[in-house]
Amino acid sequence: MTTSTPALDGKLLERLQGAVRGEIIQPADPDYDEARKVYNAMHDKRPAIIVRAVDVGDIVATVDFAREQNLLLAVRGGSHSVPGYGTCDGGVVLDLGRLRGIRVDPQAGTARAEGGCTWADVNHATHAFGLATTGGVVSSTGIGGLTTGGGMGHLARRCGLACDNVLSADLVTADGAFRTCTREQNADLLWALRGGGGNFGVVASFEYRLHPVAGILGGPTFYPLDGDVIRRYRELIADSDEKLGALLVVALGPPVPFLPERWHGRPLCGVVTCWTGAEDEDDRIRARLADLGPVVGQYVERMPYPVINTLFDELLPAGLFHYWKGTFSHGLPDGAIDAYVEYGATTPTIQSATVIFPIDGACHRVGPDETAFAYRDADFATALSPTLMTRADCEASVPWARAFAAALAPHSLEGGYVNFMDSDDQDRVRANYRQNYDRLTAVKRRYDPGNLFRLNHNIAPRAGGSQ
């Protein structure tokens, strides 16, 4: 449904245009409809303006403008926010998509990446030096949202979460100030950015610690949907070297050449392997995968590390309709496995999936108060993600996801991973941050007392304040 968007005062826009080098897109402009699109088509918003920033000065000017005019401000990196926090109605969208510079220092083992980068950008730049850091599992995901929420991925067991590898960040706060955040300077902000979401400002760049990762043994192995397969997977994670990344996926069989056609569209479970250990161990890893259950399809080969983060790209392009729920758990209790099997059997579409991320190993060697990411005792994070081709079908699948989450709740911890939460999960914010919530509130109160950055899983600056 198309609705009109009130125009902003022309003189105000002239003043803003004089302060930015990037493009300002308004509703009357021919590329407005394309510019306002986000990854999740459930969110069809009409911002008053979209600012395509080209440098930090543009970020500062846009933040100042939104604050002074009391306008909603949405910050967009890769635009993958499932709740649609990268857009808004009637406000300002600050689009960082043109800020994609990366500088790798191979001697120091670090990379500085601008806030509009995707994981495809970072993986490409760092792989040239045989280095990598933990990123997402869809290459078009923006680094900003994933990192500030915590950041799970194939390398988490070996290298920690994405936020654990952030050494510093350049941040523009709600007052328009540019702040470099390190352990020595603005340390409270660095702590909050490492898991506290987009509550504290616009990250202009991150500095990441890199790890020696080049070629890997990677790819999916599919099995019939069976609780015994999942229980054996649980054992695999418990006794495997941390160099083995292995996501568990419950889904319908995709139409890929290595899966027999009779399994296409049928409920399956799969393990997506990312072995970063020695190549002479590859056969042992394949044997462990074969031990999980009857293999109905497999593509596990040597590949460059960046390839593993592209395997779901074709299945999950921009423009589909998504709804998400998320949980944390100690281990994989039998009751949770029963729920995976029961609800997995009625997975709505081939694009939909339940993905279980192991977050043990290096993730457990960071204390619960060292970063804002609080669930250092969790062994797994589950994402429930019905993904459909139309809005009506997605809305019809919401009860499935909610019922699935309710079935997992008795076997899960109270909170969940903020990057797996949808817009109807604002009441879980305190639980999602656990013992770190009050400290995050204090940081929010200091740097964003007016809650300019509220289009997120919001940490209000005052107890009982606006969410």
Phi, psi and omega in degrees: 000127182268129177235155179280151179243123180302137180280147175278158180304130184300321181293323178295319179293323176299319180294318178295317180298328177289343183260349182239152175266337182281182184273140173248121183252131181245165183303332181279350183285146185297333181261012182299312184298323177290320184292333183273353180293144173235172186302313181271110185291354175298339187251098183252071187267159180234086178292156177291320176213154173237122179256116176268094185291146176241353178199177182296326178302322177295322178297312181301312182298321182288319176299314178300317182297312181297319180293313183294327181266003178055047181254148171302140179234118175252131180254125184241125172255265177278351178070019182276359181307112181296324175287356177080029183285356176272012178209173181195164173266128171075003182247208183247129170256121175262104185265116182267008190300342178266358178264084188230027177285145179221135173234119180261133173249095186293331179292317179279342184071043181224163174219138173253118184236133180288159192293344178268002181293150168259171177291335173298319179298311183294315181298320179296314184292319184281330182296332178301338181250011181069032184232159178198166170221166183296126176225194185278190181245002170235123194293337181277000177295137178286146181289331187294305182295317181296315184291314183291338176277347182138293171097087177262157180180187186296333185264005190298319182297325182272319192247356185087178178289164176304318182293333178292340182259007176276119179267329178198167178209146171260126190229137170257118183269178189297336178275005180083005181280144176263122186232128172271126187248117178225183176290341181258338187229124184053045184297330179294324177290319178300317178301314184292325180292337183273068177122347185272006177075197186271029187280348196241357179149190180255118180280113179282329177198152174244145168252120183252145166282136180250160183229149178292104178216121179234265176278146180226166166261114187215164175131175185267149169234128184251145179225161170300151178289109187209134181299328180294324176298317182291323178294322177291326174299318177304317178292322178302313181295320185297328185242018181259152173303144181296345177289351177267107167271134184207099176276140174262131181237131171248119189200182171268145183301124180281156179279071180247152187295335182273001175249121181306144186302330181295344178264353180295127178081001179263149179299131180222166161238151183218156174242122176263109188271143170218089181266116181257011179276195186293144181295330181288358174263359186302317182295326178294320178295316178299322180294320177297320178295321179295333181286345184289332182163182180294118181280123179256352177185143182204139168221090180236108187221167170290134180205157171297145182308317183303335183295324184299332180274007177247358189295333180261359187299314184292327180286333187234064177286166174297149175104358173276174185247121189237151169215138187230155167218156182213151178219160167247155176211153166277114184063195173239090183299153181301324179296323177292319179298320176301320179291320177302317182290314182298309184280331176298331180293340179244028175307131191294319187212168177297329180285340180282152179198154165252123184240128180250118182260123171285131182229047176261212176057234183300331179297329181278349180270007173252131183291156183294342178249007179284331174227172178289341177289113195266339192269062181282352176266351179287141178263333183219149171237130182251133174247124174257119189221081170295128183230124188232170183270343180226159178298315183299318180293323178294315178299324179291339181268351180302315178301326176299313181295319180292319178294321177299312179298321179294324178292329178280337188306316180296344183250012187236165173283167188296315183263179178218177181283126187299330180284354174255010182264144175262182187291344179269016180252018181298333180288354180260002188302312180300315180296325181293333180255353169052230184291347181269357186297314183296321177294320177297321178299320179295319177295318178300315181298325182287319189255343179215062184297335179271001179057044175301318181268079183244353176275081184186184169283096204280132170260106184289145182288346178229143177301130181076008181283183183294132175267000000 
